[in-house]
Amino acid sequence: MTDFSNPQAYERWMGRWSACLAPLFVRFAGLGSPGRYLDVGAGTGVLARAIADEFGDAEVVGIEPVASYVDHARARLRDPRFRFELGDAQAIPFDNDSFDAALALLLLQEVPDAPMAVGECAASRARVVA
Ligand SMILES: C[S@@+](CC[C@H](N)C(=O)[O-])C[C@H]1O[C@@H](n2cnc3c(N)ncnc32)[C@H](O)[C@@H]1O
C-alpha cells in the first residue's frame, strides 16, 4: 500500500495527473445531471472538484481515511457544495441510498478488501463508477 500522508507531496506527485484524469472520468461516468455524489477515497479533493466543475449545482461528499488529506481538501474547496469527512471505503459512514452515485478515482488498488469497498459503494448510491 502506498504511503499517503503528505497532501502537498501528493499534489506534486499524483494529484497533477489525477486532475487531468478526473474530468474525463466524470464524463465517462455519464452522471447526466447535478445530484448528490459520493467521492470515495477523495484524497485532496481532485475528483470532487471535477464533479462540481461539470455540474455547478452538484453536492459532493468526499470520504478519505487520512486526516491531513481531509484537512487539505476542506481548505482548498471552501464551498457549501463540498463536504469532506474521515471515512473508509470498506465501511462507508452513510445510510444506504444516500447518494445518486458513488465514484472512486485511483482508489481500489489501495484498499485491502476491494470487493468489500465496491459493495459498500453499491449500498450507498444508485450507481457506482470506480
Ligand atoms: C491514488 S490516491 C487517489 C486520490 C483521489 N481520488 C485522486 O484521484 O486524486 C488514493 C487515495 O485513497 C485513499 N485510501 C486508501 N485506503 C482507503 C480506504 N480504505 N478507504 C478510502 N480511501 C482510502 C488514500 O488515502 C488516498 O487518498
The ligand as an SDF file (V2000), in Angstrom:
LIG
                    3D

 27 29  0  0  0  0  0  0  0  0999 V2000
   -4.1170    7.4030   -5.5110 C   0  0  0  0  0  0  0  0  0  0  0  0
   -4.9860    8.2980   -4.2360 S   0  0  0  0  0  0  0  0  0  0  0  0
   -6.3920    8.9330   -5.1660 C   0  0  0  0  0  0  0  0  0  0  0  0
   -6.9800   10.1490   -4.5020 C   0  0  0  0  0  0  0  0  0  0  0  0
   -8.0140   10.8730   -5.3590 C   0  0  0  0  0  0  0  0  0  0  0  0
   -9.1800   10.0260   -5.5990 N   0  0  0  0  0  0  0  0  0  0  0  0
   -7.4040   11.3440   -6.6450 C   0  0  0  0  0  0  0  0  0  0  0  0
   -7.7720   10.8200   -7.6970 O   0  0  0  0  0  0  0  0  0  0  0  0
   -6.5520   12.2330   -6.5930 O   0  0  0  0  0  0  0  0  0  0  0  0
   -5.7590    7.0310   -3.2470 C   0  0  0  0  0  0  0  0  0  0  0  0
   -6.4940    7.5830   -2.0550 C   0  0  0  0  0  0  0  0  0  0  0  0
   -7.2020    6.5360   -1.4340 O   0  0  0  0  0  0  0  0  0  0  0  0
   -7.1150    6.7130   -0.0440 C   0  0  0  0  0  0  0  0  0  0  0  0
   -7.4050    5.4370    0.6300 N   0  0  0  0  0  0  0  0  0  0  0  0
   -6.5440    4.4380    0.9530 C   0  0  0  0  0  0  0  0  0  0  0  0
   -7.1980    3.4430    1.5700 N   0  0  0  0  0  0  0  0  0  0  0  0
   -8.5100    3.8210    1.6400 C   0  0  0  0  0  0  0  0  0  0  0  0
   -9.6810    3.2260    2.1710 C   0  0  0  0  0  0  0  0  0  0  0  0
   -9.6550    2.0330    2.7750 N   0  0  0  0  0  0  0  0  0  0  0  0
  -10.8460    3.9050    2.0690 N   0  0  0  0  0  0  0  0  0  0  0  0
  -10.9060    5.1110    1.4500 C   0  0  0  0  0  0  0  0  0  0  0  0
   -9.8200    5.7270    0.9170 N   0  0  0  0  0  0  0  0  0  0  0  0
   -8.6370    5.0900    1.0180 C   0  0  0  0  0  0  0  0  0  0  0  0
   -5.7130    7.2290    0.1760 C   0  0  0  0  0  0  0  0  0  0  0  0
   -5.5410    7.8240    1.4450 O   0  0  0  0  0  0  0  0  0  0  0  0
   -5.5910    8.2000   -0.9830 C   0  0  0  0  0  0  0  0  0  0  0  0
   -6.0590    9.4760   -0.6550 O   0  0  0  0  0  0  0  0  0  0  0  0
  1  2  1  0
  2  3  1  0
  2 10  1  0
  3  4  1  0
  4  5  1  0
  5  6  1  0
  5  7  1  0
  7  8  2  0
  7  9  1  0
 10 11  1  0
 11 12  1  0
 11 26  1  0
 12 13  1  0
 13 14  1  0
 13 24  1  0
 14 15  1  0
 14 23  1  0
 15 16  2  0
 16 17  1  0
 17 18  1  0
 17 23  2  0
 18 19  1  0
 18 20  2  0
 20 21  1  0
 21 22  2  0
 22 23  1  0
 24 25  1  0
 24 26  1  0
 26 27  1  0
M  CHG  2   2   1   9  -1
M  END
$$$$
